[in-house]
């Protein structure tokens, strides 16, 4: 079910992008000091969105790596505690009646 929803969402985004391109296909000239580039306006918008997504992903990377490192540390701590608990379960209990 989720696969169908994901496919539908991707298809919707592609159709909206295609409609945006068809309505905004005028050439826009981008001047640099050394030259200029003429590309459709929709290309610049898509390029800006991709650069923004890339910068957002890069800005999230340090926090993500920190959380993965903390998760690994907690997993190791959990394994040590589970091993200690298993060892304590093996020790017989002495009754003092």
C-alpha positions as CSV (number, residue, x, y, z in Angstrom):
1,X,0.0,0.0,0.0
2,X,2.8,2.5,0.9
3,X,4.6,1.6,-2.3
4,X,1.5,2.6,-4.3
5,X,1.2,5.9,-2.3
6,X,4.9,6.7,-2.9
7,X,4.6,6.0,-6.6
8,X,1.5,8.2,-6.8
9,X,3.3,11.0,-5.0
10,X,6.3,10.8,-7.3
11,X,4.1,10.7,-10.3
12,X,2.1,13.8,-9.0
13,X,5.4,15.7,-8.4
14,X,6.6,14.9,-11.9
15,X,3.3,15.9,-13.4
16,X,3.3,19.2,-11.5
17,X,6.9,19.8,-12.5
18,X,6.1,19.1,-16.2
19,X,3.1,21.5,-16.0
20,X,5.4,24.1,-14.5
21,X,8.0,23.7,-17.2
22,X,5.4,23.9,-20.0
23,X,4.0,27.1,-18.5
24,X,7.5,28.6,-17.9
25,X,9.6,27.6,-20.8
26,X,11.0,31.1,-21.6
27,X,14.7,31.4,-21.8
28,X,16.4,33.4,-19.1
29,X,19.9,34.6,-19.5
30,X,22.2,34.3,-16.5
31,X,25.2,36.7,-16.9
32,X,28.6,35.8,-15.3
33,X,31.8,37.9,-15.4
34,X,33.3,35.5,-18.0
35,X,30.2,34.7,-20.0
36,X,26.4,34.0,-19.9
37,X,24.1,31.0,-20.1
38,X,20.6,31.0,-21.5
39,X,18.4,28.2,-20.1
40,X,14.7,27.8,-19.4
41,X,13.4,29.4,-16.3
42,X,12.1,26.1,-14.9
43,X,15.7,24.7,-15.0
44,X,16.9,27.5,-12.7
45,X,14.0,26.8,-10.3
46,X,14.7,23.1,-10.3
47,X,18.5,23.7,-9.8
48,X,17.8,26.1,-6.9
49,X,15.5,23.4,-5.3
50,X,18.2,20.8,-5.7
51,X,20.9,23.0,-4.3
52,X,18.7,23.8,-1.3
53,X,17.9,20.1,-0.7
54,X,21.6,19.3,-0.9
55,X,22.6,22.1,1.5
56,X,19.8,21.0,3.9
57,X,21.1,17.4,3.8
58,X,24.6,18.5,4.4
59,X,23.6,20.7,7.3
60,X,21.8,17.7,8.9
61,X,24.7,15.4,8.5
62,X,26.7,16.2,11.7
63,X,23.6,15.7,13.9
64,X,22.8,12.5,12.1
65,X,26.3,11.1,12.6
66,X,26.2,12.2,16.3
67,X,22.9,10.3,16.8
68,X,24.3,7.2,15.1
69,X,27.4,7.3,17.3
70,X,25.2,7.7,20.4
71,X,22.9,4.9,19.2
72,X,26.0,2.6,18.8
73,X,27.2,3.5,22.3
74,X,23.8,2.8,23.8
75,X,23.5,-0.6,21.9
76,X,26.9,-1.6,23.4
77,X,25.8,-0.6,26.8
78,X,22.6,-2.6,26.4
79,X,24.5,-5.7,25.3
80,X,26.8,-5.4,28.4
81,X,23.7,-5.0,30.7
82,X,21.9,-8.0,29.1
83,X,25.0,-10.2,29.4
84,X,25.3,-9.2,33.1
85,X,21.6,-9.9,33.7
86,X,22.0,-13.3,32.0
87,X,24.9,-14.1,34.3
88,X,22.9,-13.1,37.4
89,X,20.1,-15.4,36.3
90,X,22.4,-18.4,36.3
91,X,23.6,-17.8,39.9
92,X,21.5,-20.0,42.2
93,X,19.5,-18.4,45.0
94,X,20.2,-19.7,48.5
95,X,17.4,-20.1,51.0
96,X,18.3,-19.3,54.6
97,X,15.5,-21.1,56.6
